[in-house]
Amino acid sequence: MITRKSGVIVSAFFLFALAGCSQKMLERLLQPAKPMPLYNTVNQPGTYEEHLEELVGKLAQNDYIILGEKHDNPEHHDLQLDILKELHTRGWLKQISMEMLTTSQQHDVNMVVRRKITDFYGLEQVLEWEKGWDWQLYGPIITWAISEDIPIKAANLNKSELEIIRQQPQRVGTEILGSAGLKIHKDQFKESHCGYIDRTRQESMLRVQVARDARMAASMLSVKSGSVLLAGSWHARKDIGVPKYLRASKPDARIQSLGMIERPVDNYLALEKEYDIVWETEGIPRPDYCEMFKNRQLKKP
């Protein structure tokens, strides 16, 4: 149970997270893990279509699916769209939840789906699409979903909610992720900020992270089954991400997390703890963000 004494953030949008916790969930967590399926189309026999059909066959056996992506990798978005189309063809897909949409956009999302507005560039304007998400990568998924009458669910927090969470003084408790899970998040925050982050900032980022994961899980639970979440690969991790909140709320649900991982992969054994299935892709060129950050620090007076 979440209590003030335990130091957990008490917020309406993720109180659901512990609902339904039971012995069944503990028994499921203690079951021996099955080998993680690994897909790619470089050094494995078979065609892309054959891999895709096999993958979707595994995914469609579940109630909820999380497709973890690198936000700026076009190959990941192409794969997501192909998976969604195949799930729809099989009659499985009931809803698409998206990290890229906030709850303040839901009214407009419902309107464009209802009116079947599929004008590619017009949609970007109507939805007031956030510029941080490349519309050229996400627009094709949204226009396809609208053309097929598939409901789209905003899965992220809006700006006012984020502001409240950042200002809350409470620390996040360990009920769902455990102290080890919280440490994984904090270590990642430190690494992604090149080591330049203080404890106060870490705690604030942690509150936002768990609230976002809980909100994404809640968006998926608006249907009993047939829901897919498109989100960053960190959110998709089964050990610390959205799947943990889904299981806390609905222990008997069948949930599968797919991680789209870029080559080279250093540790496949670690990936087995993070995802149920992995699809390995090529990476894309990116700048050295830490070097850029250090240069900015040096230029400060």
PEFENCOR-V633064 format. One line per field, one symbol per residue. burial: b if it has 24 or more other ideal C-beta (glycine too) atoms within 12 Angstrom, else e. A space follows every 50 residues. Layout:
burial: ???
This chain:
burial: ebeeeeebbbbebbebbbeebeeebeeeeeeeeeebbbbbbeeeeeeeee bbebbbebbbebbbbbbbbbbebebbbbbbbbbbbbbbeeebbbbbbbbb bbbebbebbeebbeeebeeeeebbebbebeeebebebbbbbbbbbbebeb bbbbbbbbeebbeebeebebbbbebbbeeebbebbbebbeeeeeeeeeee ebbbbbbbbbbbbbbbbbbbbbbebbbbbbbbbbbbbbbbbbbbbbbbbb bebbbbbbbbbbeebeeeeebbebbbbbbbbeeeeeeeeeeeeeeeeeee e
